[in-house]
Amino acid sequence: MQVSKLVVFGLMLIAPLLGHAEERCRYRGDLDKPYCDKDRDYVADTPTEPTKHQNPNTLAFSWTPVENPAIYRELLTPFTEHLANCTGRNVVFVPAQSNTEEIELMRTGRLHIGSFSTGPTWFAVNIAGAVPFAVKGTAEKFQGYSMLLIVRKDSRFQKITDLKGSRIAHTSPSSNSGNLTPRALLPKQGLTPDKDYTVIFSGRHDSSVLGVQSGEYDAAAVASDVFHRMVARGQIKEDEFRTLYTSPWFPTESLVYAHDLSPTLRDRMLKCFYDYRFTPEMQKQFDGADRFVPVTFKKEWEIIRFVAISAGESFDRTAYEKEIKREQEAHDKSK
């Protein structure tokens, strides 16, 4: 289904609820109109009325579409089987093709649990009522990543300022490492996006990396974890690239649940996630992570909010509609 059709369908579903939401909600912060945030923890509150709780027989689960979704369907099969046995519900894997598609699926009640990359997590929270609850990690710490500014090793670019006048790939406007971080941090290094170089949105981190490899882009701002997974899978060779800049550490993609899940089902589901230990294949794919580590959006995403605000970005309805339009235009051009 195209993004535009998903949006229209979603608006039709929530339109009758907006008036009631506005009447009953005294504070929602940056959340969209159907949601409230009375405890001011930046995420949507669980509805107080049990009749508004989702209690599905089948849980729809998706993984962040920063790479080919087909990779994760097979990789995560042991986990989805565990989740089904643990919750007593059927579990289906939904291969979303874009961030906005995944957000629309959750917003309209067709996705109950999902994984979102760091930047789009904020859109998922504000627009879809998503509640982040975990990231991958180990018993010692949660897993994270940095933004890498990469160029081909055989290129003439030796330092950041050499890239003035070049074409650099960002991934999408909402991406933390793929757009917000370079906008917030690179100016301090003497390289300002849109002023010192032309920004080209590739759509995905792996597309940016491959674009640098092929020479389509002079450089790219990408997530280090995606880059290293591509190396591990043999898609690229690390010694073909040079890294000109490495950002501070950020939390990696989040696991979120729909805010209106039945509390009983939600609590059971959370325990299933936290108790699970990754298969050897998952540990290899996820850079040694062996479990889902509990997090909150208020605490662990604080640095992400700082970067976004520093970059002059917002994650409200207006910004989201621009993201939808951009993705639709990219989809139309790819036909």
C-alpha positions as CSV (number, residue, x, y, z in Angstrom):
1,M,0.0,0.0,0.0
2,Q,1.4,3.4,-0.9
3,V,2.2,5.9,1.9
4,S,-0.4,8.4,0.8
5,K,-3.2,5.8,0.9
6,L,-2.1,4.7,4.4
7,V,-2.3,8.3,5.6
8,V,-5.8,8.8,4.2
9,F,-7.0,5.6,5.8
10,G,-5.4,6.5,9.1
11,L,-7.0,10.0,9.2
12,M,-10.4,8.5,8.5
13,L,-10.1,6.1,11.4
14,I,-9.0,8.7,14.0
15,A,-11.1,11.8,12.9
16,P,-14.1,10.9,15.1
17,L,-11.9,10.6,18.1
18,L,-10.1,14.0,17.9
19,G,-12.8,16.1,19.5
20,H,-13.1,13.8,22.6
21,A,-9.3,13.6,22.9
22,E,-9.1,17.4,23.0
23,E,-11.8,17.7,25.6
24,R,-10.3,15.2,28.0
25,C,-6.6,15.9,27.6
26,R,-5.1,18.7,29.6
27,Y,-1.5,18.1,28.5
28,R,0.0,16.3,25.5
29,G,3.3,18.1,24.9
30,D,4.4,17.3,21.4
31,L,2.1,14.3,21.0
32,D,-0.6,14.2,18.3
33,K,-4.2,14.9,19.2
34,P,-5.4,11.4,19.9
35,Y,-2.9,11.0,22.8
36,C,-2.3,12.4,26.3
37,D,0.8,12.7,28.5
38,K,-0.5,13.5,32.0
39,D,2.7,12.2,33.7
40,R,4.9,14.2,31.2
41,D,7.2,11.4,30.4
42,Y,7.0,12.3,26.6
43,V,5.0,9.2,25.6
44,A,1.3,8.6,25.3
45,D,-0.6,7.4,28.4
46,T,-2.4,4.1,28.4
47,P,-6.2,4.8,28.0
48,T,-8.0,4.7,31.3
49,E,-11.1,3.1,29.8
50,P,-10.7,-0.7,29.3
51,T,-12.9,-0.5,26.2
52,K,-10.2,1.4,24.4
53,H,-7.5,-1.2,25.0
54,Q,-6.2,-3.4,22.2
55,N,-6.2,-7.1,23.2
56,P,-5.6,-8.9,19.9
57,N,-5.3,-12.6,19.3
58,T,-2.6,-12.0,16.8
59,L,0.3,-9.6,17.5
60,A,1.7,-7.8,14.5
61,F,5.5,-7.3,14.8
62,S,7.8,-5.3,12.5
63,W,11.5,-4.4,12.3
64,T,13.1,-1.1,11.3
65,P,13.3,-0.8,7.5
66,V,16.8,0.7,7.4
67,E,17.9,-2.4,5.5
68,N,16.2,-5.2,3.6
69,P,13.2,-6.4,5.8
70,A,13.6,-9.9,4.4
71,I,16.8,-10.3,6.3
72,Y,15.0,-9.9,9.6
73,R,12.0,-12.1,8.9
74,E,14.2,-15.3,8.9
75,L,16.7,-14.0,11.5
76,L,13.9,-13.2,14.0
77,T,11.9,-16.4,13.5
78,P,13.2,-18.0,16.7
79,F,12.2,-14.9,18.6
80,T,8.8,-14.5,17.1
81,E,8.1,-18.2,17.9
82,H,9.2,-17.6,21.5
83,L,7.0,-14.5,21.7
84,A,4.0,-16.5,20.5
85,N,4.6,-19.3,23.0
86,C,5.2,-16.8,25.8
87,T,2.2,-14.6,25.3
88,G,-0.1,-17.3,24.1
89,R,-0.9,-15.2,21.0
90,N,-0.2,-15.7,17.3
91,V,2.7,-13.5,16.1
92,V,3.0,-12.3,12.5
93,F,6.0,-10.5,11.0
94,V,5.1,-7.4,9.0
95,P,7.9,-6.3,6.6
96,A,7.4,-2.5,6.4
97,Q,9.2,-0.8,3.5
98,S,9.6,2.7,5.0
99,N,9.5,4.5,8.3
100,T,6.2,6.3,7.6
101,E,4.6,3.0,6.5
102,E,5.6,1.4,9.8
103,I,4.3,4.5,11.7
104,E,1.0,4.5,9.9
105,L,0.6,0.8,10.6
106,M,1.0,1.4,14.3
107,R,-1.1,4.5,14.3
108,T,-4.1,2.7,12.7
109,G,-3.9,-0.3,15.0
110,R,-2.4,-2.7,12.5
111,L,1.0,-3.0,14.2
112,H,1.4,-3.7,17.9
113,I,5.1,-4.1,18.4
114,G,7.8,-2.6,16.2
115,S,11.5,-1.6,15.9
116,F,12.3,1.9,14.8
117,S,15.7,3.5,14.1
118,T,16.7,6.2,16.5
119,G,15.4,9.3,14.7
120,P,12.1,8.0,13.5
121,T,11.4,6.7,17.0
122,W,10.4,10.3,17.9
123,F,7.9,10.4,15.0
124,A,6.5,7.0,16.1
125,V,6.1,8.3,19.7
126,N,4.4,11.6,18.7
127,I,2.3,10.5,15.7
128,A,1.6,6.8,16.4
129,G,1.4,6.7,20.2
130,A,4.4,4.3,20.3
131,V,6.1,3.6,23.7
132,P,9.8,2.7,23.5
133,F,10.7,0.0,26.0
134,A,13.9,-1.7,25.0
135,V,17.1,-1.6,22.8
136,K,19.5,-4.4,22.0
137,G,22.4,-4.9,24.4
138,T,24.1,-7.1,27.0
139,A,24.0,-7.4,30.8
140,E,26.5,-4.6,31.0
141,K,25.0,-1.9,28.8
142,F,22.6,-1.2,26.0
143,Q,23.8,-1.2,22.4
144,G,24.5,2.0,20.6
145,Y,26.1,3.5,17.5
146,S,27.8,6.6,16.2
147,M,27.4,8.6,13.0
148,L,30.2,8.0,10.6
149,L,31.0,10.4,7.8
150,I,32.5,8.1,5.2
151,V,34.3,8.5,1.9
152,R,35.9,6.1,-0.5
153,K,39.5,5.4,0.6
154,D,40.8,6.1,-2.9
155,S,39.1,9.6,-3.0
156,R,40.9,12.9,-2.6
157,F,39.0,13.7,0.6
158,Q,41.4,13.5,3.6
159,K,39.7,15.8,6.1
160,I,36.2,17.1,6.7
161,T,36.7,20.5,5.1
162,D,37.9,18.9,1.8
163,L,34.2,18.0,1.3
164,K,33.2,21.6,0.6
165,G,31.3,21.7,-2.7
166,S,30.7,18.0,-2.8
167,R,27.6,15.8,-2.9
168,I,26.9,14.0,0.4
169,A,24.2,11.5,1.1
170,H,21.9,11.9,4.1
171,T,19.3,9.1,4.6
172,S,16.0,10.9,5.5
173,P,15.0,14.1,7.3
174,S,13.9,12.3,10.5
175,S,17.1,10.1,10.7
176,N,19.2,10.8,13.7
177,S,22.6,9.7,12.4
178,G,21.6,10.1,8.8
179,N,20.5,13.7,8.9
180,L,20.0,15.4,12.4
181,T,23.5,14.6,13.7
182,P,25.4,16.0,10.7
183,R,23.2,19.1,10.8
184,A,23.9,19.6,14.5
185,L,27.5,18.6,14.7
186,L,29.3,19.1,11.4
187,P,29.1,22.9,11.3
188,K,31.4,22.9,14.4
189,Q,33.8,20.9,12.3
190,G,33.8,23.5,9.5
191,L,31.2,21.8,7.2
192,T,27.6,23.0,7.1
193,P,25.0,21.0,5.3
194,D,23.1,22.8,2.4
195,K,25.7,25.6,2.6
196,D,29.1,23.9,2.1
197,Y,27.7,20.8,0.3
198,T,24.7,19.5,-1.5
199,V,22.5,17.1,0.6
200,I,21.0,14.2,-1.3
201,F,18.5,11.9,0.6
202,S,19.2,8.3,-0.2
203,G,16.3,6.9,1.8
204,R,18.3,4.2,3.7
205,H,21.7,3.8,5.4
206,D,22.7,0.9,3.2
207,S,21.8,2.8,0.1
208,S,24.1,5.7,1.3
209,V,27.0,3.3,1.8
210,L,26.6,1.6,-1.5
211,G,26.2,5.0,-3.2
212,V,29.6,6.1,-1.8
213,Q,31.1,2.8,-2.9
214,S,29.8,3.3,-6.5
215,G,30.8,6.9,-6.7
216,E,27.2,8.2,-6.8
217,Y,27.9,10.3,-3.6
218,D,31.2,11.8,-2.5
219,A,30.5,11.0,1.1
220,A,27.7,9.8,3.4
221,A,26.5,10.2,7.0
222,V,25.6,6.7,8.1
223,A,25.0,4.8,11.3
224,S,28.0,2.8,12.4
225,D,26.1,-0.3,13.3
226,V,24.5,-0.5,9.8
227,F,28.0,0.0,8.2
228,H,29.6,-2.7,10.3
229,R,26.8,-5.2,9.7
230,M,27.3,-4.7,5.9
231,V,31.0,-5.4,6.4
232,A,30.1,-8.6,8.4
233,R,27.8,-9.8,5.7
234,G,30.4,-9.3,3.0
235,Q,28.3,-6.6,1.2
236,I,31.3,-4.2,1.4
237,K,34.9,-4.2,2.5
238,E,35.8,-1.9,5.3
239,D,39.2,-1.1,3.8
240,E,37.5,0.5,0.8
241,F,36.3,3.4,2.9
242,R,37.8,6.2,5.0
243,T,36.0,7.7,8.1
244,L,36.5,11.4,8.4
245,Y,34.3,11.9,11.5
246,T,32.8,9.9,14.3
247,S,30.0,11.3,16.4
248,P,29.3,10.7,20.1
249,W,27.4,7.5,21.1
250,F,23.7,7.1,20.6
251,P,21.2,4.4,21.6
252,T,20.4,2.1,18.6
253,E,17.0,1.4,17.3
254,S,14.2,1.1,19.8
255,L,11.6,-1.6,20.4
256,V,8.2,0.0,20.9
257,Y,4.7,-1.1,21.7
258,A,1.3,0.5,20.9
259,H,0.3,2.7,23.9
260,D,-3.2,1.2,24.0
261,L,-2.3,-2.4,24.4
262,S,-4.2,-4.1,27.2
263,P,-2.0,-3.6,30.3
264,T,-2.2,-7.4,31.1
265,L,-1.0,-8.3,27.6
266,R,1.5,-5.5,27.6
267,D,3.1,-6.6,30.9
268,R,3.3,-10.2,29.8
269,M,4.8,-9.2,26.4
270,L,7.5,-7.1,28.1
271,K,8.5,-10.0,30.3
272,C,8.8,-12.2,27.2
273,F,11.1,-9.7,25.6
274,Y,13.3,-9.1,28.7
275,D,13.7,-12.8,29.5
276,Y,14.7,-13.8,25.9
277,R,18.3,-14.5,25.0
278,F,19.4,-14.1,21.4
279,T,20.4,-17.1,19.2
280,P,24.0,-17.2,18.0
281,E,22.8,-16.0,14.6
282,M,21.1,-13.0,16.2
283,Q,24.2,-12.2,18.3
284,K,26.4,-12.3,15.2
285,Q,24.0,-10.1,13.2
286,F,23.5,-7.6,16.1
287,D,27.2,-7.1,16.9
288,G,27.3,-9.2,20.0
289,A,24.1,-8.1,21.7
290,D,22.4,-11.0,23.4
291,R,19.2,-9.5,24.9
292,F,16.6,-6.7,25.0
293,V,17.6,-4.1,27.6
294,P,14.9,-2.0,29.3
295,V,15.0,1.8,28.4
296,T,12.6,4.7,28.5
297,F,12.1,7.4,26.0
298,K,12.5,10.2,28.6
299,K,15.9,9.1,29.8
300,E,17.7,7.3,27.0
301,W,16.5,9.5,24.2
302,E,17.5,12.8,25.9
303,I,20.6,13.1,23.8
304,I,18.6,12.5,20.7
305,R,16.2,15.3,21.6
306,F,19.3,17.6,22.2
307,V,20.7,16.8,18.7
308,A,17.3,17.3,17.0
309,I,16.7,20.7,18.8
310,S,20.3,21.8,17.9
311,A,19.6,20.9,14.3
312,G,16.4,22.9,14.3
313,E,14.2,19.9,13.7
314,S,10.8,19.0,15.1
315,F,8.8,15.8,15.1
316,D,5.2,17.2,15.0
317,R,2.4,16.7,12.6
318,T,3.7,19.3,10.1
319,A,7.2,17.8,10.0
320,Y,5.6,14.3,9.6
321,E,3.5,15.4,6.6
322,K,6.7,16.7,5.0
323,E,8.3,13.3,5.6
324,I,5.4,11.5,4.0
325,K,5.6,13.8,1.0
326,R,9.3,13.3,0.6
327,E,8.9,9.5,0.8
328,Q,6.1,9.5,-1.7
329,E,8.1,11.6,-4.2
330,A,11.1,9.2,-3.8
331,H,8.7,6.2,-4.4
332,D,7.3,7.8,-7.5
333,K,10.7,8.5,-8.9
334,S,11.8,4.9,-8.4
335,K,8.9,3.5,-10.5
